[in-house]
Amino acid sequence: MIGICGIGGIGKSTIARAVYNSIADQFDSLCFLSKVREISNKHGLSHLQETSLHKLVEEKEISLDDDFHEGISIIEHRLQSKKILLLLDDVNKLEQLKALAGRCDWFGSGSRIIIMTRNKQLLKSHGVTRIYTVKKLALEVIGSNLCDKDVDKWSSALEEYERIPNKDVFEVLKLSYDALEEEHKEILLDLACFFNGEKLGDVKNMLKLGSLTHINFSKCKFLSQIPNLSGALNLKELRLDDCTSLIEIDDSVESLDNLKELSAM
């Protein structure tokens, strides 16, 4: 089994489809199972199993009656001797992997299962050791815009993407944002507000609590609470002016011996 992970819209499916198309003729049966998360939520695991079996066994009369445990037995029995290529796109729960590709020995020798997910830990929990992390943003969008253009145009366009994201790239990033829990959305907005314009390396260093000396959350409209800062032993200044949504400051702030200035006007 191979895992491909990265944020939503970053290009996992594009890479997987390219691999799928390039090696498809090496297998007895093929299945690209897309939108696993969405279909699982709407129709259940059995529906996903039926779809994969229809494609891999090439039979349309398979019905599991909402019993995905039965589906596991049928997958093992019908596919043990088949060399298959199975791609699972947008997986977000371990139960989906257990229902669709619980173990490699469910399938014949030489089979390949490729799993696309936003959650690297999910792959590790399923015993997947070969994991590729996609780091190129919105491959399909940017690639289509730069296709057939010379190197100079590529350089100028990439500089432009760094400064002002393409509107299609923005929509791709919004997919990942929309999928976050509300608490995580608030944290992301707080960080974006506080570290706006800072270099990534500097932000990573600043987020190491022990090295923080100044925090300025002033005018951050989304900040609702200050978390435990007991690890910020060197913090000298904390500014919270005009944080109109702020309703709670953790008690740990009182124990910061080096804190000289706290402003919350």
N, C-alpha and C positions, 0 to 999 in steps of 0.2 A: 504494500500500500504506500502511496505517495500523497503528501499533503501540500496544498498550495494555500498560503494564508496572506491576508492583507486587508486593509480597510475596504469598505464597499465601494465598488466602481473603479478600483485602482487598476484593474486589468487581469484579475484571476481567471475569469471565464474566457477572455480573449486568448490568453496563453494556453489554457486547457483545450480550447477548440482547435488551436493550431497544432498542438500535440496530437489530439484525437484524429484530425484529418491526415496527419503525416504518417501515422502508424496503424490506421484502421484496417488495412488489408492484411495485417499479420494475425488477425484473430478470427475465431469461428463466429462470434456474436458480439454485437455492439450495443451500448446503451448510454446515451448522454441524458442524465436525469437532472433537469434544470428546476430552479425555484423550489428546492427541497423544503426550505423553511416555510414558505408561503403555502405550498400544497399540504404539508403536514398539519399546519394550523387549520386549514379549511376543510380538508377531507380525511385526515388521519394517516397513520403509517401503513395501513393495509392498502390504501389507494396507491401509495408510492410503490409498494411491493408488487401490486398487480401490474402497474405500468412497466416496471423493470422486467418482470417475467414475460409480459407480452412482447417486449422487444428482444429479450435474450433467448427465449424459447420459441418465439414466433407463433404463439397461440393466443387467440383472442377470447377464449371461453373460460379463462381462469378467473374464479371469483372466490374471495377470501372471507366474505361476510364479516368484515370488521375484526377479524381475529389475526393480528399480526404474528402471534406465536405460531399459528398454522403456516403463515407465510414463510417464516424462517425455515421450517421443516421442508417445505416445497422447494425453496431456493436451494437448500443443501442437496436435496435428492435430485433435482432436475439439472443442476449446473456443475455437479462435482467433476464431471468428465469433459466439460467444455472450457476451452481457452477463450476467456471473455475479456472485453475492455469495458469497464464501467466507470463513468464519471458522475460524481455526485456534486452538484453545484449549490452553493449557499446553504451549507449544513450549519445548524446552530445548536443542536442538542445531541448528546451522546446516544440517546435512545434511537435516533434516526440511523446512526451508524450501526448500532446493534441489530436493527431490524433489516437493514439493507446489505450490510457487508460486515457481519459480526466477526468473522475470521477469514483468513486467506484460504484455509482448506475447504471452505464452502465451494470454491471454484477450482477448475482444472489447472493443471500445471501450466505455467507461463502466463496466467491471467494477470491483468493489471487493474488496480482500483486507484483512481485519482480523486482526491477529496478537496473541494474548495470551501474555505471557511474564513471567517474573520477572527476566529478564536484559536490561537496556537495551542493553548492548554487543552482544548478539546481533542486535538489530534494526539497529543501526548497521552491523554487519558485513555485513548483507544489503542495505544501501543504503536502509533505511527512514528517511526524514527527518521524517515527521509522526508524532511519538510523544507519547502522552498518559500521564502518570504518575498513577496512582490514589493519592490520599493519605488517603482516607476509610476508616476501619477497618471491615471486616466489614459492609458496607452492608446486605446482606440480613438479617442477624441483628438489627442495631440497628433497621433500618427496620421490620421486622415487630413488634418489641417496642413501638415508639413510634406505630405506625399508629393513627389515630383518637383520639389523646390530645391534650389541649390544650397550649398553649405552656408553661405552668407545669410540667406533667408532663415535657415534653421537657427543660427546663432542669435540673430535679432529677435526671432519669434520666441525662443526660449527665455531670453532676457525679459521679454514682455510678459510671459506667463508668470515669471517670478514676481513681477511688479503688480500686474493686474490679471488675475485668473480669468481664463476664457469662461464665458457664461455657461457652456456645457460642462466644463470642469467643475464649476461651482455647483451645478445640479448634482454631479456625481458625488461630491463631498457631502452635500446635503443629505444624501441617502444614508451615510454613516451617522450623521448627526441625528437625524430623525429616528434612527434605530436605538439611540441611547435611552437609558432610564432618565427620568426627569432630574434626579439628583445629579447624575453624571453630566447632563446638559448644563446645569447651573455651574458645576465645577469648571467645565470647559469654557463657558462664557466668562467666568471670573478670571481664569488664567489668560484668556485672550485679551481681556480688558487690561489686566495688570501688566502683562508682558508685551503689549502691542509694540512692534518695531524692534524688539530685542532679537539678537541672534540666538539660534537654537542651542548652541553650545553654552552660551552664557545663561540661558534659561535653565538648562539641566543643572548647571553648577549652583544657581540660585535656589533651586528647589531642594537642594541638600540642606535641611534645616540648620545643621550645625554651622554652616558658613554664612547664614543670613545675618546681616547687621541692620538693614533697613527694609521695611515693607510699606509701600504706598498704595492703598486701595482706594484713594480718594476718587469720588464721582463714579464709582463702580455700581451701577444701578441694579445689578443682578445678585450682588453679594448679600446673602441672608444671614449667614452666621460665620463666626471665626472659629475654626476647629482647634483641636489641642495643639498648642505651640510649645509644649514642654521641652521638645528637642531643639528648639531655637535658642540655645544658651547664649549666643552672642548678639542677640537682637537688641539694638539700641533705640530704634525709632519705629513706631507703628502708626500710620496715618489712615484714618477711616472717615475723613470728612466727606459729607454729601453722599454717603452710602444709604440711600433712602429706603432700601429693602432690608437693611441690617436690623435683626431683632435679638441676636444672641452673641455674646462674646464669651468664649470658654474661660473657665476659672483659672486655667493654666497661665494665662497672661499675668495674673497677680504674682506668680512665682518667678518671673523672669528678672533676675537680679541685675542684669545689665541694661534693662529697658529704662531709658532716660526720658523719652517723650512719647506720650500716647495722646493722639488727637482724634476726636470723634465729634466734630461740630455739625 
